[in-house]
């Protein structure tokens, strides 16, 4: 395939700043596409919350005014050169805040970002073949490109791919947003941006993009149903011939138990004693009883979507089994308080770490025996991929990317890399956990078989990047 010019637009990207899986994807996918020989560049906002050490070597390129209705603000363009050049759009009025999202003017902040991204292309004299947008924060890029910028010569042939990472978060704003966006009112009246009497940035992406992708094949089917569509199922059904599911990957170099300096002791499929050493270390660090019982790990945002409601319902039943449980994550207050209380009640058996720490996350992946993801829905899920990489056996609900990556272990054929349940309730979760414990208690040899199956899976970015590259090619050819 010929070299393609790709601009990836996201509201966050590792290692600069991330709040979830989008940040991991925006940090990893560009490198994988670059390795295939493409000219790939990334652009994100320059939040003041970005760690200074990641900004070393950043250069100032220039600035220009961006007008939104009656307000004009300056966009400063910075670049961090490298294998994948990363551009930052700086404006302290919009991005000089403690967090990323959740502000009353998010509609204005990301409309400014969208216009600045498109104006930046002219300043750089870089006109990509495809602009790859991600989630609701970048929906206006698709809309502005098609409604306004495509009428200009150099923008006319740019294609737009829009990726849904989580359909639940849609960026729906008051109808008065139309005035601020400074676009013709017919865009609202014809349904391109209107969503139940709001202006929806997610719908802009879905309606104006040349193609839509999401982060797993199963989720691409699920979001066309009312259970998973969050009101957008009709729009997605109408565009199903322009909808693809491409599984996310993870960075296999950065997440390699044989070389990872963040874990206590490195190990690989042939030398698994390091896995046991990581388990002992985790118990010591977190104040768990130092004995040989299965450790069930969970690294998650504390929200209903992640299955915390059904987990808390059956937690006492779960702890009747001879296990230890380790949680890492933050989220809704009710779950934070609940797990703090459970850790007090089950001292020495339950560790609730209500914060986020990347090093501890790796130590949980490396030191746990099992990894729990009982999600209500999971567009792709990266946690199960990390846990497979570290030989920690996933226990998951059969939905979205979890269904695409985990197969139930069969003791007769010795196939499968984890344990699944289908019905979203506490009984299903308990059944899957007990199935995993049953195999664990069959002996070291049987459990080692599941662990080896897990570690031999390959969910690196290489295969996914090739699928994206083929999709870009089809879009450029008008397919």
C-alpha positions as CSV (number, residue, x, y, z in Angstrom):
1,X,0.0,0.0,0.0
2,X,1.2,3.6,-0.7
3,X,2.1,5.9,2.2
4,X,-0.9,7.6,3.5
5,X,-1.1,10.9,5.3
6,X,-3.2,10.4,8.5
7,X,-4.0,13.0,11.2
8,X,-5.4,11.4,14.3
9,X,-7.5,13.9,16.4
10,X,-8.2,13.1,20.0
11,X,-9.0,14.8,23.3
12,X,-6.4,12.9,25.2
13,X,-3.4,10.6,24.5
14,X,-0.9,8.7,26.6
15,X,1.8,9.4,27.8
16,X,0.7,13.1,27.9
17,X,-2.7,12.8,29.5
18,X,-5.4,10.2,29.7
19,X,-8.6,9.5,31.6
20,X,-9.4,6.1,30.0
21,X,-9.0,3.7,27.1
22,X,-9.2,6.5,24.5
23,X,-5.9,7.9,25.8
24,X,-4.2,4.5,25.5
25,X,-5.5,4.1,21.9
26,X,-4.5,7.6,20.8
27,X,-1.1,7.0,22.2
28,X,-0.5,3.6,20.7
29,X,-2.3,3.4,17.3
30,X,-0.3,6.2,15.6
31,X,3.0,4.4,16.3
32,X,1.6,1.2,14.9
33,X,0.4,3.0,11.7
34,X,3.8,4.7,11.4
35,X,5.5,1.3,11.6
36,X,3.6,0.3,8.5
37,X,5.2,3.2,6.6
38,X,2.5,6.0,6.9
39,X,2.9,9.7,7.6
40,X,0.9,9.8,10.8
41,X,0.5,12.8,13.1
42,X,-1.5,13.3,16.3
43,X,-3.2,16.4,17.7
44,X,-4.6,17.0,21.2
45,X,-5.4,20.0,23.3
46,X,-2.6,21.4,25.5
47,X,-4.2,21.0,28.9
48,X,-2.2,22.6,31.8
49,X,-2.8,19.2,33.5
50,X,-0.3,17.6,31.1
51,X,2.8,16.6,33.0
52,X,5.8,18.9,32.2
53,X,8.2,16.0,31.8
54,X,6.3,14.7,28.8
55,X,6.6,18.2,27.1
56,X,10.4,18.2,26.9
57,X,11.5,19.2,23.5
58,X,8.2,20.8,22.5
59,X,8.5,23.7,19.9
60,X,6.3,26.7,19.2
61,X,5.1,26.8,15.6
62,X,2.8,29.8,15.5
63,X,-0.6,31.1,16.4
64,X,-3.8,32.3,14.8
65,X,-7.3,33.6,15.8
66,X,-10.3,31.2,16.0
67,X,-13.7,32.8,15.9
68,X,-16.8,31.2,17.5
69,X,-19.8,33.5,16.9
70,X,-19.0,36.6,18.9
71,X,-15.9,35.3,20.7
72,X,-12.4,35.2,19.2
73,X,-9.6,33.3,20.9
74,X,-6.0,32.6,19.9
75,X,-4.9,29.1,19.2
76,X,-1.2,28.5,19.7
77,X,0.3,25.5,17.9
78,X,3.1,23.5,19.6
79,X,4.8,20.4,18.2
80,X,6.7,17.6,19.8
81,X,8.9,16.2,17.0
82,X,9.6,12.5,16.8
83,X,8.6,9.3,14.9
84,X,5.0,10.5,15.3
85,X,4.9,14.3,15.5
86,X,2.4,15.4,18.2
87,X,0.7,18.8,17.9
88,X,-0.8,20.6,20.8
89,X,-3.4,23.3,20.6
90,X,-2.9,25.7,23.4
91,X,-5.4,28.2,24.8
92,X,-5.5,28.8,28.5
93,X,-9.0,30.2,28.5
94,X,-10.3,26.8,27.3
95,X,-7.7,24.3,28.5
96,X,-5.9,25.9,31.4
97,X,-8.0,24.0,34.0
98,X,-7.4,21.2,36.4
99,X,-9.4,18.5,34.5
100,X,-10.2,17.5,30.9
101,X,-14.0,17.4,30.7
102,X,-17.1,18.1,32.7
103,X,-17.2,21.9,32.4
104,X,-20.2,24.0,31.6
105,X,-18.6,25.3,28.4
106,X,-17.4,22.0,27.0
107,X,-19.4,22.7,23.9
108,X,-17.4,25.8,23.2
109,X,-14.1,24.3,24.3
110,X,-14.3,21.5,21.8
111,X,-15.8,23.6,19.0
112,X,-12.7,25.8,19.4
113,X,-10.5,22.8,19.3
114,X,-12.2,21.5,16.1
115,X,-11.8,24.7,14.2
116,X,-8.2,25.1,15.4
117,X,-7.4,21.6,14.2
118,X,-8.7,22.4,10.7
119,X,-7.1,25.9,10.5
120,X,-3.8,24.4,11.7
121,X,-3.6,22.3,8.5
122,X,-3.2,25.4,6.4
123,X,-0.6,26.8,8.7
124,X,1.4,23.6,8.5
125,X,0.7,23.1,4.8
126,X,-0.2,19.5,5.7
127,X,-3.4,18.2,4.2
128,X,-4.0,14.6,5.3
129,X,-5.7,11.9,3.2
130,X,-7.8,11.0,6.2
131,X,-8.6,12.8,9.4
132,X,-9.3,10.1,12.1
133,X,-11.6,11.6,14.8
134,X,-12.3,10.0,18.2
135,X,-15.4,10.2,20.4
136,X,-17.8,13.1,20.9
137,X,-15.1,15.8,21.6
138,X,-14.1,15.6,18.0
139,X,-17.5,15.3,16.3
140,X,-17.4,19.0,15.3
141,X,-14.3,18.3,13.3
142,X,-16.3,16.1,11.0
143,X,-19.1,18.6,10.8
144,X,-17.0,21.7,10.1
145,X,-14.9,19.7,7.5
146,X,-18.0,18.8,5.5
147,X,-20.1,21.9,6.0
148,X,-17.5,24.6,5.6
149,X,-13.9,23.5,4.9
150,X,-14.5,21.0,2.1
151,X,-15.6,24.0,0.0
152,X,-11.9,25.1,0.0
153,X,-9.6,23.6,-2.6
154,X,-7.0,21.9,-0.3
155,X,-9.7,20.4,2.0
156,X,-12.0,19.1,-0.6
157,X,-10.6,15.6,-0.9
158,X,-9.9,14.9,2.8
159,X,-11.8,11.9,4.1
160,X,-13.0,11.6,7.7
161,X,-13.2,8.5,9.9
162,X,-15.0,8.7,13.2
163,X,-14.3,6.2,15.9
164,X,-16.8,5.5,18.8
165,X,-14.9,4.5,21.9
166,X,-18.0,4.7,24.2
167,X,-21.4,5.6,22.9
168,X,-22.7,6.4,26.4
169,X,-20.9,9.7,26.4
170,X,-22.4,11.8,23.6
171,X,-21.6,15.5,24.2
172,X,-25.3,16.6,24.0
173,X,-25.8,20.3,24.6
174,X,-28.5,23.0,24.7
175,X,-29.9,24.1,21.3
176,X,-28.4,27.5,21.8
177,X,-25.1,25.8,20.9
178,X,-26.1,26.3,17.3
179,X,-25.5,30.1,17.5
180,X,-22.0,29.6,19.0
181,X,-21.1,27.0,16.4
182,X,-21.8,29.6,13.7
183,X,-23.2,27.0,11.2
184,X,-26.4,27.2,9.1
185,X,-29.6,26.3,11.0
186,X,-30.6,23.7,8.4
187,X,-27.9,21.4,10.0
188,X,-30.2,21.2,13.0
189,X,-33.5,21.1,11.1
190,X,-32.3,18.2,8.8
191,X,-31.3,16.1,11.8
192,X,-27.6,16.1,11.2
193,X,-26.8,17.5,14.6
194,X,-30.2,17.5,16.4
195,X,-30.7,14.7,19.0
196,X,-33.9,14.9,21.1
197,X,-33.9,18.7,21.0
198,X,-30.3,18.9,21.9
199,X,-27.2,19.6,19.7
200,X,-25.1,16.3,19.8
201,X,-21.4,16.3,19.1
202,X,-21.5,12.5,18.9
203,X,-24.2,12.7,16.2
204,X,-22.1,15.1,14.2
205,X,-19.4,12.5,13.9
206,X,-21.9,9.8,13.0
207,X,-23.7,11.8,10.4
208,X,-20.8,13.7,8.7
209,X,-18.0,11.1,8.8
210,X,-17.3,9.2,5.5
211,X,-17.0,6.0,7.7
212,X,-17.6,5.1,11.3
213,X,-15.6,2.6,13.3
214,X,-15.9,1.3,16.8
215,X,-13.5,-0.6,18.9
216,X,-14.6,-4.3,18.6
217,X,-16.7,-6.3,16.0
218,X,-19.3,-7.3,18.7
219,X,-19.8,-3.7,19.9
220,X,-20.3,-2.6,16.3
221,X,-23.4,-5.0,16.2
222,X,-24.5,-4.2,19.8
223,X,-24.8,-0.4,19.3
224,X,-27.4,-0.9,16.6
225,X,-29.8,-2.3,19.3
226,X,-31.8,-0.3,21.8
227,X,-30.0,-2.0,24.7
228,X,-26.7,-0.6,23.8
229,X,-27.5,2.3,21.4
230,X,-28.3,5.0,23.9
231,X,-30.8,6.5,21.5
232,X,-28.3,6.4,18.5
233,X,-29.3,2.9,17.3
234,X,-31.5,4.3,14.5
235,X,-28.7,6.5,13.2
236,X,-26.2,3.7,13.4
237,X,-28.6,1.2,11.7
238,X,-29.1,3.7,8.9
239,X,-25.3,3.9,8.4
240,X,-24.5,0.2,8.9
241,X,-22.9,-0.1,5.5
242,X,-20.4,2.5,6.7
243,X,-19.8,1.0,10.1
244,X,-16.9,-1.3,11.0
245,X,-15.6,-2.9,14.2
246,X,-11.8,-3.0,14.7
247,X,-10.5,-4.4,17.9
248,X,-8.2,-2.2,19.9
249,X,-4.7,-3.5,20.7
250,X,-2.2,-2.8,23.5
251,X,1.4,-1.9,23.4
252,X,3.2,-5.3,23.7
253,X,6.6,-3.7,24.2
254,X,5.6,-1.5,27.1
255,X,3.5,-4.2,28.6
256,X,5.9,-7.2,28.6
257,X,6.3,-9.2,31.8
258,X,9.8,-10.3,30.6
259,X,11.1,-6.7,30.6
260,X,8.6,-4.6,32.7
261,X,10.6,-2.6,35.3
262,X,7.4,-1.6,37.1
263,X,6.8,-5.2,38.4
264,X,8.6,-6.9,41.3
265,X,10.2,-9.7,39.2
266,X,10.2,-10.3,35.5
267,X,9.0,-13.6,34.0
268,X,7.9,-15.3,30.8
269,X,6.0,-18.4,29.7
270,X,9.1,-20.6,30.3
271,X,10.1,-19.1,33.7
272,X,6.9,-18.6,35.7
273,X,8.5,-18.5,39.1
274,X,8.6,-14.7,38.7
275,X,4.8,-14.7,38.6
276,X,4.6,-16.3,42.0
277,X,7.2,-13.8,43.4
278,X,5.0,-11.0,42.1
279,X,2.0,-12.5,44.0
280,X,3.9,-12.7,47.3
281,X,5.1,-9.1,46.8
282,X,1.6,-7.8,46.1
283,X,0.3,-9.5,49.3
284,X,3.1,-7.9,51.3
285,X,2.7,-4.5,49.8
286,X,-1.1,-4.4,50.3
287,X,-1.2,-6.0,53.7
288,X,-2.9,-9.2,52.6
289,X,-2.4,-12.5,54.4
290,X,0.7,-14.1,52.9
291,X,-0.7,-17.5,52.0
292,X,-1.3,-19.4,48.8
293,X,-4.9,-18.6,47.9
294,X,-6.1,-17.2,44.5
295,X,-5.9,-13.4,44.2
296,X,-8.7,-11.8,42.1
297,X,-7.7,-8.4,40.8
298,X,-9.8,-5.6,39.4
299,X,-8.6,-2.3,37.9
300,X,-11.6,-0.2,36.9
301,X,-13.5,3.0,36.9
302,X,-16.0,2.6,39.7
303,X,-19.3,2.9,37.8
304,X,-22.4,0.8,37.0
305,X,-21.1,0.1,33.5
306,X,-18.2,-1.8,34.9
307,X,-20.5,-4.3,36.8
308,X,-19.9,-2.8,40.3
309,X,-23.6,-3.0,41.1
310,X,-23.8,-6.8,40.6
311,X,-20.4,-7.3,42.2
312,X,-21.4,-5.5,45.4
313,X,-24.7,-7.5,45.5
314,X,-22.8,-10.8,45.8
315,X,-19.5,-9.7,47.3
316,X,-20.1,-11.5,50.7
317,X,-21.0,-14.8,48.8
318,X,-17.8,-14.4,46.8
319,X,-15.7,-13.9,49.9
320,X,-17.1,-17.2,51.3
321,X,-14.7,-18.7,48.9
322,X,-11.0,-18.9,50.0
323,X,-9.8,-16.0,47.9
324,X,-8.3,-12.5,48.2
325,X,-9.6,-9.5,46.3
326,X,-7.6,-6.4,45.2
327,X,-9.3,-3.3,43.7
328,X,-7.7,-0.3,42.1
329,X,-9.7,2.7,40.8
330,X,-11.8,5.7,41.5
331,X,-15.3,6.7,40.5
332,X,-18.8,7.1,42.0
333,X,-18.8,7.9,45.7
334,X,-21.2,5.1,46.6
335,X,-18.8,2.5,45.2
336,X,-15.7,4.2,46.7
337,X,-17.4,4.1,50.2
338,X,-18.7,0.5,49.7
339,X,-15.3,-0.9,48.9
340,X,-13.5,1.0,51.7
341,X,-16.0,-0.6,54.1
342,X,-15.5,-4.0,52.6
343,X,-11.8,-3.7,53.0
344,X,-12.3,-2.9,56.7
345,X,-14.6,-5.8,57.1
346,X,-12.3,-8.3,55.3
347,X,-9.0,-7.0,56.6
348,X,-6.1,-9.1,55.3
349,X,-8.3,-10.5,52.5
350,X,-9.5,-7.4,50.6
351,X,-7.4,-4.4,49.5
352,X,-9.4,-1.4,48.2
353,X,-7.1,1.2,46.6
354,X,-9.3,4.2,45.8
355,X,-6.9,6.1,43.6
356,X,-5.0,5.4,40.4
357,X,-1.3,4.4,40.3
358,X,0.2,3.0,37.1
359,X,2.9,1.1,38.8
360,X,0.4,-0.5,41.2
361,X,-1.8,-1.4,38.2
362,X,1.1,-3.3,36.6
363,X,1.8,-5.1,39.9
364,X,-1.8,-6.2,40.1
365,X,-1.8,-7.5,36.6
366,X,1.4,-9.4,37.4
367,X,0.6,-10.6,40.9
368,X,-3.1,-11.6,40.6
369,X,-4.2,-15.1,39.5
370,X,-7.5,-13.9,38.0
371,X,-8.8,-10.6,36.7
372,X,-12.5,-9.6,37.0
373,X,-14.4,-7.6,34.4
374,X,-18.2,-8.1,34.9
375,X,-19.2,-5.2,32.6
376,X,-22.7,-4.3,31.7
377,X,-21.2,-3.3,28.3
378,X,-17.6,-3.0,27.2
379,X,-16.9,-1.4,23.8
380,X,-13.5,-3.1,23.7
381,X,-11.8,-3.3,27.1
382,X,-8.1,-3.2,27.5
383,X,-7.9,-4.6,31.0
384,X,-8.5,-8.2,29.8
385,X,-5.7,-7.8,27.2
386,X,-3.3,-6.5,29.8
387,X,-4.2,-9.4,32.1
388,X,-3.8,-12.0,29.4
389,X,-0.3,-10.6,28.6
390,X,0.7,-11.1,32.3
391,X,-0.8,-14.5,32.6
392,X,-3.7,-13.4,34.9
393,X,-6.8,-15.3,33.8
394,X,-9.8,-13.0,32.9
395,X,-13.3,-13.6,34.3
396,X,-15.6,-11.5,32.2
397,X,-19.2,-10.9,31.0
398,X,-19.8,-11.9,27.3
399,X,-20.2,-8.5,25.8
400,X,-18.5,-6.2,23.3
401,X,-14.7,-6.6,23.1
402,X,-14.7,-9.0,26.0
403,X,-16.7,-11.5,23.9
404,X,-14.2,-11.0,21.0
405,X,-11.1,-11.7,23.1
406,X,-12.0,-14.2,25.8
407,X,-13.0,-17.9,25.2
408,X,-14.1,-20.1,28.1
409,X,-11.5,-22.6,29.1
410,X,-12.4,-26.3,28.4
411,X,-10.7,-28.8,30.6
412,X,-11.3,-31.6,28.1
413,X,-9.7,-29.9,25.1
414,X,-7.3,-27.6,27.1
415,X,-8.5,-24.6,24.9
416,X,-9.7,-21.2,26.1
417,X,-8.1,-18.3,27.9
418,X,-10.6,-17.3,30.6
419,X,-14.1,-17.7,31.9
420,X,-17.3,-15.9,30.7
421,X,-20.9,-15.5,31.9
422,X,-23.8,-14.1,29.8
423,X,-26.7,-13.0,32.0
424,X,-26.0,-9.6,33.7
425,X,-26.6,-10.5,37.3
426,X,-24.7,-11.5,40.4
427,X,-25.5,-15.2,40.0
428,X,-23.8,-15.2,36.6
429,X,-20.7,-13.5,38.0
430,X,-20.5,-16.0,40.9
431,X,-20.9,-19.0,38.5
432,X,-18.0,-17.8,36.4
433,X,-15.8,-17.1,39.4
434,X,-16.5,-20.6,40.8
435,X,-15.7,-22.1,37.4
436,X,-12.4,-20.4,37.5
437,X,-11.8,-21.6,41.1
438,X,-12.8,-25.1,40.2
439,X,-10.1,-25.2,37.5
440,X,-7.6,-23.5,39.8
441,X,-8.2,-26.2,42.5
442,X,-7.7,-29.0,39.9
443,X,-4.0,-28.5,40.5
444,X,-1.0,-26.5,39.3
445,X,-0.7,-28.3,36.0
446,X,-4.3,-27.6,34.9
447,X,-4.1,-24.0,35.9
448,X,-0.8,-23.6,34.2
449,X,-2.5,-24.6,31.0
450,X,-5.0,-21.8,31.2
451,X,-2.3,-19.3,32.0
452,X,-0.1,-20.4,29.1
453,X,-3.2,-20.1,26.7
454,X,-3.7,-16.6,28.1
455,X,0.0,-15.5,27.6
456,X,0.1,-16.9,24.1
457,X,-2.7,-14.7,22.9
458,X,-1.6,-11.7,20.7
459,X,-3.6,-8.6,21.0
460,X,-0.8,-6.2,19.9
461,X,-1.6,-3.2,17.7
462,X,0.0,-4.8,14.6
463,X,-3.1,-6.6,13.3
464,X,-5.5,-3.8,14.2
465,X,-3.3,-1.1,12.5
466,X,-3.3,-3.2,9.3
467,X,-7.2,-3.2,9.4
468,X,-7.2,0.6,9.9
469,X,-4.8,1.0,7.0
470,X,-7.0,-1.0,4.7
471,X,-10.0,1.0,5.8
472,X,-8.2,4.3,5.1
473,X,-7.4,2.9,1.7
474,X,-11.0,2.0,0.9
475,X,-12.1,5.5,2.1
476,X,-9.6,7.2,-0.2
477,X,-10.9,5.1,-3.1
478,X,-14.5,6.1,-2.2
479,X,-15.6,2.6,-1.3
